[in-house]
Amino acid sequence: MTEIRTFPWPRLHEFTVRVFRHLDVPEAEARLAADVLSAADRRGIDSHGVARLRTYYDLLAAGRINPRPRPRIVRETPSTATVDGDNGLGLVVGPWANDVAMAKAESAGSGWVAVCNTNHYGIAGWYVMKAIERDLIGWSMTNSSKGVAPLWGGERMLGTNPIAIGFPAGQEPPIVVDMATSAVAFGKVEIAVREGKPIPLGWALDREGYPTTDPKAMIDGGALVSLGGDREHGGHKGYGLALAVDVLCAVLSGANWGPFAPPFALRQALPEREVGKGLGHFFGAMRVDAFRDVSEFKSHLDDFIRTLRATRPAPGTSGPLLPGDPEREAQKERDVSGVPVLAAVLDDLRDIARLTGVPLE
C-alpha cells in the first residue's frame, strides 16, 4: 500500500520558505512563492504544491532560474503592459505582473499584462483569487513545456496551457474556473505513476501515437491529448484553447511558444532552438463597476449560482457543482486535518531536507 503522510499546511509552507531562502531567494519572495504552492496543496491540487518543490530546487540549484529577479515593464499603455520577468521564479514574477494588471484595471477599468522570460507559476487559480479579493474579474493563463499533441497529431507540440477566470460573488462563494486545456494536467499523470495506477483511456497517447492507459507510456515519449480528446468529443475545442493561450502568453509577449517552451525539469532536453525568452504568462483584470454597479452584479451572480445549484440532479449524482466547489471543500478539510503527501513526494522532500539542512519532520 502506498505510504501517505499528513502534514499541517503551515509546516509545509515554512519548509518551502526555508528551502527557497537556502537557494538565495529573498525572504519576502520566498514567502510569496510558498503562498502560491501552499494554495495548491490546501485546495487539493496536489500536482502543483510541494510535489513541484523538487523541480524548483533543481532548477534554482543548477542556475537555470534567477533567484533574485528584477521584473520590469518594457512596453505599456494605460491599460496594458509587457513584462520581462528577468528569468525569475514564476511564483514571484507572476504575482508581480498580476499586481500590475490589477492596478491598471483599478485605474483604467481593465488591465492586461503579457509576460516573457519567466518560469512555471503554480496554479492559475491563485491569481484570479487575488483579483476577486479586490472586486475584480480576474484572468490568468500560462504556456508550458511541450506535452500535448495537437488534434490528429502524434507527438508533443503544446503545453497543458492552463487558463483561469474568477468572478466575485456576494453571499455565495466566488466562481473560480481553473483548468488545463489538455484532457488532464501532466501532474495527474505523474501522480498515477507514483501511485502505480493506470490512467483513464482518453488522457494520453504512447510514443507511437496510440491511446494508452499506462502513465509511464505517456511519460516515455508519449503525449497528452487536448481537452475533449478526439474530434467527435470536442478535441478541436481544447486544441483551439491551448493555441490561444500560447499566442497570448508567448507570441504576444516574446516568450518561447509551442514546442520551444523550456522544460520544467532538468532531466528533460532543452528545445532545439529558442524563439523567445523563457515561458510566458498573461493576466487580465476587469473592474466590475466599469460595467455595472458591483452590488447588482454580485446579487445577480448569486441568483445565477443558486439557480444552477437547484438543477435536478442527474441519476446517480448529487447534482451539479460550481467551478471552485471541489477546491473549497478540500481546503476546509485540509486546513483542519492536514495535507496528505505521497511516499514519492515525501522522499523528494526528505532528500531536499538532507541537501539543504532544512528540517522537514
VOLO-374951 format. One record per residue: residue in one letter; x, y, z of N, C-alpha, C in turn. Coordinates in steps of 0.02 Angstrom, whole numbers, plus 50000, padded with zeros to 5 digits. Each point is the difference from the previous one (the first is absolute). Layout:
<sites>
AXYZXYZXYZ;...
</sites>
This chain:
<sites>
M500434994050000499575006050000500445006350000;T499815004949960500405006149994499995003950066;E500605001850024500055003850062499775007249988;I499595002550045499795007049998500105002950069;R500365005550004500095003650062499605006549996;T499735002150055499615006250003500375005250041;F500055006149972500345005550034499535005950006;P500025003750055499645006450002500285004649946;W499565003449965500245004049943500505005450022;P499945003150060500515005050018500704997050005;R500064993650020500654996950003500314999349931;L499604997749952500244999549931500185006949972;H499595004950018500125006949977500675002550026;E500134999150065500625002550029500604996249972;F499934993549989500544996149970500165002749931;T499485001549961500095002749932500355006750003;V499795004450046500335006550007500744999150013;R500174995750046500704999250019500424996849944;V499694995649961500364997249942500155005549949;F499505004149985500125005649953500525004850028;R499985001350065500515004450030500694997049992;H500064993450009500644996649992500275000949929;L499545000749952500195000849930500075007349980;D500065004550049500145007149991499405004049976;V499404997350008499405003949985499875004550061;P499915006649991499895004650056499394997950042;E500005002150063499484997950047499295001249975;A499865006249979499315001649979499804995949939;E500454999249952499854996249941499944992550015;A500404997650047499964992950021499324998650031;R499765004650041499344999150031499445000549949;L500075004549952499505000549947499974993649959;A500594997349981500024993849961499684994350040;A500154999750065499714994850042499245000950006;D499765006250000499285001350002499654996849940;V500295000949941499704997349939499994992350002;L500564997050020500034992750004499524997450053;S499985003250058499554997850054499275000549979;A499835005049960499315000649977499794993849960;A500464997349960499854994049962499904994050046;D500444999150049499944994450046499355000550041;R499855006050024499415000950042499364998949960;R500015001749936499404999449958499954993349965;G500444995350017499954993249973500314999149932;I500395005049976500324999449935500714997550013;D500054993650016500634997150025500565000249949;S499845000449936500514999949949500405006649998;H499745005350031500325006649993500235003150067;G500024996050052500225002550064500714997850015;V500114997150060500684997950018500264994549955;A499554996749963500224995049952500465003149946;R499945006549990500415003549951500655002850029;L500084999750066500575003450032500664997149976;R500034993449988500624997049977500255003249935;T499535001249954500215002949936500235007250009;Y499645004050041500235006850014500704999850031;Y500104995450047500664999350032500534998549947;D499874995149958500504997949950500185005849953;L499495003649975500135005349952500365005950032;L499815001850061500355005450034500714998050017;A500104993950025500674997750018500464999649940;A499714998549941500404999549939500115006749966;G499715005350027500085006649970499565001349941;R499484995849991499565000849942499455005250014;I499895001750064499515005150018500365005250043;N499865006349987500305005650037499645000750067;P500354999150057499665000450065499835007150021;R500315005049969499895007050019499835004349938;P499454998449968499835003649938499765007150013;R500065004149950499725006850002499535000749940;P499384997850008499525000749944499935007449981;R499905001149935499925007049978499515000449943;I499675005749997499545001349945500405002649941;V499934996749942500385002049941499575003749949;R499354999750008499545003749955499345000650037;E499675005949995499365000550034499575005749972;T499354999350013499515005249990499625000650066;P499525004450006499635000450063499674993550021;S499834995749952499644993850019500384993649983;T500605000649972500374994049980500745000750018;A500334994250004500725000150012500304993449977;T500635000349980500404994149988500565000050051;V500094994350034500484999450054500544994949982;D500625001950013500564995349997500144997650071;G499944993450011500064997350067500714998750024;D500515001749960500704999250020500164992850021;N499664995249967500124992950013499904998150073;G499535003250033499874998550070499514994350009;L499904997950062499484995250016499335002849976;G499614995949965499335002249981499575001450061;L500164996750056499645000950063500125007050029;V500505003549974500155006850022499835005049945;V500204998449939499865004449943499255000449986;G499664994350003499284999949987499615004650045;P500084999550067499645004650044500175007449987;W500635001449983500205006949986499625002749938;A499984995949947499655002249939499255000350011;N499734995450039499295000050015499815006450037;D500445002250046499885006350035499985005949951;V500434999849949499995005349950499335000149963;A499754994049982499364999649964499445002750044;M500004998350064499465002350045500045007550011;A500605002650007500075007350010499755003749938;K500154997549942499775003249938499244999749995;A499724994350021499274999449998499675005050046;E500285000850059499715004850048500055007249976;S500505001249957500095006849973499615001149935;A500064995149955499735000949932499364996149986;G499794995750046499414995949989500174992749985;S500544999049964500254993249988500765000449992;G500334994450015500724999749993500214993349972;W500485000149953500214993849966500765000049995;V500304994750024500734999750004500254993449971;A500455000549951500334994349970500714999650029;V500234994050015500644999150034500444995149962;C500645001849991500494995449972500584999150049;N500454995449983500614998950040499844998250072;T499534995350008499794997850066499994992350001;N499744997150055499994992850009499344997850030;H499934993650015499384997050025499725004150057;Y499345001749997499735004750049499504997150049;G499954993350005499554996950047499304999249971;I499495000550042499314999249976499745006649973;A499664999549943499735006049968499485003350045;G499634995950039499465002750041500235004750055;W500624999450023500245004450054499955007349979;Y500155001449938500045006849976499305003149994;V499524996249977499325002849994499685000850069;M500194995850048499745001050068500255006550029;K500605002149982500255006550022499585005749970;A499804999149938499575005149968499315000250034;I499734994250016499354999750033500015003850066;E500554999550037500065003650064499925007549992;R500115002549939499955007249987499395001749957;D499504995550000499395001049961500145000849925;L500504996449977500175000049929499864993149970;I499844999949936499984993749963500714998749977;G500264994150016500704998649985500084994849946;W500545000849962500194995249947500734998150012;S500164993749989500684997750009500124994049954;M500575000149966500184994249958500754999849991;T500254994249982500724999249988500114994649948;N500535000849960500194994349959500484995750039;S500174994349974500434995350037500364995549950;S500484996250025500414995849957499574994849964;K500224997949942499604995749957499854993350035;G499374998049995499784993750029499354997649970;V499715004249956499344998749972500044999749924;A499684994949972499974999449927499425004349973;P500115003649945499435003449968499504994949975;L499385002149990499504995549973500264996749936;W499954993449998500234995849944500764999949993;G500355002550051500734999550001500214994250045;G500614997549989500244994350039500615001550041;E500165006550011500585001650040499875006550039;R500425001350051499925005950042500185006449962;M499545004750002500135006549967499775005950043;L499524999050045499745005350041500064998250074;G499945005050044499974998650071499294998650022;T499924998650065499334999150027499635006750004;N500375005649997499735006749989499365001650039;P500055000250067499415001350041499735007149993;I499365000550014499675006650000499535000350060;A499965005850032499555001050057499635006649991;I499375000150022499605006150001499635000050066;G500015005550036499675000550065499505005650003;F499414998750030499465004950005499815001050073;P500015006150026499795001250070499244999550007;A499784996550051499294999450014499845003950064;G499384999650022499785003650060499984995450060;Q499414997250014499934995450056500244993049983;E500024998449937500244993549977500765000249991;P500334994250001500724999949986500135002249928;P500595002949988500155002249932500074994149952;I499925001449936500124994949949500735000449979;V500354994350004500704999749980500084994449949;V500025001849937500134995249946500754999349994;D500274993950007500724998949997500114993249967;M500255000049938500044993749964500584999949951;A500274994049990500474999149946499614999649934;T500335001549945499674999349935500154993249969;S500384995950036500074992949981499464996150036;A499934993649982499484995950032500114999650075;V500645000550021500174999650070500675003650010;A500145002350059500655003050015500534994650002;F500615001649978500554995250000500144997450070;G499915004250050500124997950069499584994150021;K499404999349971499574994350018500294993549972;V500345000449943500334994149974500594998250045;E500365005150024500554998850046499754996750064;I499435002250025499714997050060499824992749988;A499724998549941499834993049983500624995650000;V500565002749974500634996250002500214998750071;R499975005250042500204999350070499564995050037;E499364999849983499544995550034499984993149967;G500334999249943499994993649965499334998249971;K499625005049978499324998849975499965001749925;P499534996949963499905001949930499645006749995;I500025003149942499635006149988499404998449956;P499475004050002499424998749958500165000449926;L499674995949961500065000449928499745006849977;G500365003349955499805006649977500425005650029;W500474998450044500465005050027500625000849957;A500254994549972500685000349973500114995149942;L500555001249965500244995749946500684997250020;D500184994249970500674997450010500475003049947;R500634997949999500495003049954499834998749927;E499584995049985499804998649931499375003949980;G499715003450048499405003949985499354996450014;Y500034994250034499404996250015499765001750071;P499344999950011499745001250067500274994950050;T500135002250062500294995750050499705001450069;T499994994850042499815000950070500614999350046;D500594999349971500624999350038500325006950008;P500015002750061500295006750008500745000349981;K500374994550010500704999949982500095000449924;A499534997249962500035000249927499925007249975;M499595003950036499935007049982500645003850016;I500274998950059500605003650020500604998049957;D500044993649981500564997649960499885001049925;G499965006449980499945001649929499305000749973;G499504999150043499325000949977499785007250007;A499345001150001499735006850004499325000050032;L499825005450033499315001150021499605002049939;V499344999650005499575002449946499635006350022;S499755003649952499645006250015499344998650036;L499765004950036499364999650034499464997749951;G499654994750017499504997149955500254993849964;G500664999449992500284994049968499965000349925;D499584995849971499944999749927499505005149974;R499955000649935499555005149969499274998850020;E499804993750003499304998450015499805002250070;H500495000550046499865002050068500235007250015;G500145003949949500165007050009500735001650008;G500444995549979500725001250007500245006249964;H499655001949947500205006049964499905006350042;K499544999650049499885005850043500575000850051;G500214994550030500565000450046500645002149964;Y500094997449940500595001849959499995007549985;G499415002649982499945007149985500155004450061;L499754997950058500155003850061500744999950016;A500334994249993500714999550014500405004649954;L499815000149937500355004249952499915007450018;A499395001950019499875007050019500415002050061;V500064995550050500415001550059500725001149979;D500274995749957500695000849978500115006649965;V499525002149959500085006449964500005005850049;L499525000150047499955005550047500605000250048;C500224994150022500544999850049500695000749969;A500104997349941500674999549973500115004249937;V499574999149950500105003949938499915007450014;L499515001750041499865007050015500545003150045;S500294996050045500485002850048500724999549976;G500154995449954500694998949979500324994150036;A499594995550029500264994050032500054994449948;N500274994350021500034994149956499314996849996;W499794998449940499344997149990500044992749979;G499434996650007499934993149976500554995450022;P500304996349952500504995050018500665002950024;F500075006649998500635003250019499995002850072;A499434999250034499975002150070500494995850041;P500395003150044500504996250038499684995050047;P500334994450013499724994750043500025002050073;F499544997050038499985001350072500304994050038;A500574997849977500364994550034500694999549970;L500504999050042500694999449975500094994049955;R499614994650014500104993849962499745000649928;Q499595005149986499735000849933500475004049957;A500074998049937500455003449954499755007049983;L500485004549991499815006749979499764999849928;P499545004549981499775000349930500585001349952;E499904998049938500545000649950500175007249984;R499545004650013500155007149990499555004350044;E500205006250008499595004950037499675004749950;V499365001450015499655004949957499795006050041;G500225000250063499835005650044500374999350066;K499725003050052500304999850067499574996150049;G500254994450024499674996250053499284998149985;L499624998950053499284998849993499635006650000;G499344999649985499595006150000499374999150041;H499765005550029499355000250035499585005649969;F499364999950017499565005449980499495001050056;F499945006250023499535001750054499525005449978;G499394999550024499515005149987499605001650062;A499775006150006499565001950055499495005049974;M499384999250021499465004449978499625002650060;R499925006550003499635003050056499254999249988;V499664996650045499294998749991499625006549993;D500175005050040499615006349998500145004149938;A500454997549956500085003249934499434997949954;F499644994850020499454997449959499325001050032;R499974999050066499365001050036500155000550074;D499505001650040500085000650072500234993350029;V500505000150043500294993950026499494995950039;S499605003350042499514996450040499484996649956;E499805003349945499524997049954500304993949966;F500635000749978500344994349968500034994050047;K500225001350062500064994650048499334996850016;S499495004150005499334997450015499764995449943;H500125002249939499794995949942500424993749995;L500655000550016500424994049997499794995150055;D499835002550059499744995650052499384996249976;D499555003649967499384996949975500174994749947;F500485001749957500224995349948500284993650032;I500435000950052500304994350034499464995750033;R499535003150035499484996250034499554996449950;T499885003149943499594996849949500344993749974;L500665000549987500364994149976500034994650053;R500085001950063500024995050053499334996450008;A499465003349981499334997150006499824995449941;T500464999149954499874995649943499824992950024;R499524996949968499844993050016500614995649988;P500214996250051500604995849991499924994749947;A500534998649964500014994449955500004993650041;P499734994449973499994993750038500684998150026;G500024998150065500624997850030500485005450021;T499775006349998500435005750019499665004050055;S500385004550030499715004550050499825006749971;G500055000649934499835006349967500625003749979;P499925005349960500575003649972500415003850052;L500645000249987500465004150039500125006549963;L500245005050036500225006349970500774999949998;P500305003149949500735000349998500295003050064;G500464996350030500295002250064499734996250060;D499424996749993499714996250056500464994650027;P500274995549957500424994750027500625002650037;E500285005449974500605002950031499835003050068;R499425003450005499805002950064499874994650053;E499684994549978499874994650047500654996850023;A500474999149953500654997250018500355004450050;Q499975006649991500345004550046499694999850069;K499344999650004499674999550065500264994050039;E500074994449965500224993950032500745000250017;R500415002249952500724999750010500255005250049;D499665005650006500215005050049499924997350071;V499574994950008499904996950065500414993750008;S499964995649949500314993350007500704999549971;G500215004949961500675000049972500024998149927;V500605000649971500104998649928500324993149992;P499684995449964500304993449989500575000549949;V500564996750015500595000049957500174992849982;L500004998549935500164993249977500724998250015;A500134993550002500674997550018500545002849954;A499865000149935500515002449952500165007450011;V499485003950014500105007150014500375000850066;L499814996050049500335000350065500744998349994;D500174995249957500704998449987500375006049972;D499685003649953500315006049971500115005350054;L499505001050043500055005150052500554998250050;R500044993650017500524997950046500695000949970;D500054998849935500655000949966500185007449999;I499515004449987500125007250002500215002150070;A499694997150051500185001650069500734998050013;R500204994249974500704997750008500485004749965;L499835002149940500445004249960500065007150028;T499475002450030499995007050022500115000850075;G499894994650037500045000650073499375003050030;V499485000949961499375002650024499584994250026;P499814999850064499634994350026499284999849974;L499784993949984499314999149977499574997350056;E500244995250038499604996550050500295001250070;
</sites>
